[in-house]
Amino acid sequence: MIFKVYFQESIKQVPVREKTQTIYVEGESEREVRLKLKNEPYNIEFVTALEGAFLEYEKQNEDFKVLEIG
């Protein structure tokens, strides 16, 4: 399953909508995605699963790239 992760670049950064970034990560659950990203300096705001029409819509975005995280 593909998850869309909304985050700030620094764990010290207060969430501000204009500075929120997104990445796409493959995982079995939200918990697994958060565990994969635990060593990154991100302040994760929200993780949401992408399925069906939502996933197809995101794939049309030129920035759509699923991160390969071990």
Rosetta blueprint (number, residue, H / E / L):
1 M L
2 I E
3 F E
4 K E
5 V E
6 Y E
7 F E
8 Q E
9 E L
10 S L
11 I L
12 K L
13 Q L
14 V L
15 P L
16 V L
17 R H
18 E H
19 K H
20 T L
21 Q E
22 T E
23 I E
24 Y E
25 V E
26 E E
27 G L
28 E L
29 S L
30 E H
31 R H
32 E H
33 V H
34 R H
35 L H
36 K H
37 L L
38 K L
39 N L
40 E L
41 P L
42 Y L
43 N E
44 I E
45 E E
46 F E
47 V E
48 T E
49 A E
50 L E
51 E L
52 G H
53 A H
54 F H
55 L H
56 E H
57 Y H
58 E H
59 K H
60 Q L
61 N L
62 E L
63 D L
64 F L
65 K L
66 V E
67 L E
68 E L
69 I L
70 G L
